[in-house]
Structures are given as structure tokens and as C-alpha cells.
Amino acid sequence: SFPTRRSSDLKEEGQKIAQNALNKGKEIADITKLKRDIKIEEDIIKSYKMVIGEYVAANDLLKDDELVFDQRSKILECQKKLDELNAKLEEMSKNNKQV
């Protein structure tokens, strides 16, 4: 009787371990899914904020707001540099075609 009991105890213990592992696996999958869903929502919020920012900049809104004014000034500086770099690239491309 002792080996039979022990065998059934081991079987029961094995089933408990397997169930615990299964539950842990499901929990980890649920956590991973939640983290992914959180990241998706954060990215959506970020894109909406970008749309708002582009709208404010494109329509020259909130002129009296110091932060917006400073950021718009930086955008204009970058745009000027971008124009210069594009002109330089265009010039270099023309020169390479002539060679």
C-alpha cells in the first residue's frame, strides 16, 4: 500500500506543479499583453499630441505662450538650416551630374 500511496501522492504533486506552471504562464502572458496594450495607448496619445502640436505650429496659434513661442523659434531655426542643407545637396547633385 505504501508504494501505491506514494505514487498517487507524486502524481498529485506533479499535477499541482504542472497547474501552477500553467497558471504562471498565463499570468506572464496576461502581464505581457497588458504591457503591450499600455504601450499602444501611450503611443496613440503621443500621436494625438503631435497632431495638436503640428496644428498649433501650422496655424501660428498660442503666440503669447512662452513655451510655444520658444519651440516655434527652434522649429524656424531648424527649418532654415534644413533649407540650407537641401540647397547644398541640390547643388552637389547638380555638380555630380555635370562631371
VENJO-V390510 format. One line per field, one symbol per residue. phi: phi as a letter, one per 30 degrees, with the letter a starting at -180 (. if undefined). psi: psi as a letter, one per 40 degrees, with the letter a starting at -180 (. if undefined). A space follows every 10 residues. Layout:
# VENJO-V390510
phi=???
psi=???
This chain:
# VENJO-V390510
phi=.edddddddd dddddddddd dddddddddd dddddddddd ddddeedddd ddddddddch cheddddded dddddddddd dddddddddd ddddddddd
psi=dddddddddd dddddddddd dddddddddd dddddddddd dddddddddd ddddddddef ifdehddddd dddddddddd dddddddddd dddddddd.
